[in-house]
Amino acid sequence: MMISTFHDGQLCFSNVYRLTLMIFRL
């Protein structure tokens, strides 16, 4: 997932946040 778009930055942040929550849950 290599997106070099400033507008997609928000989506990337959301995905990372969700992944972090999932990892912390485990």
Helices and strands as residue ranges (DSSP letters): H 9-25
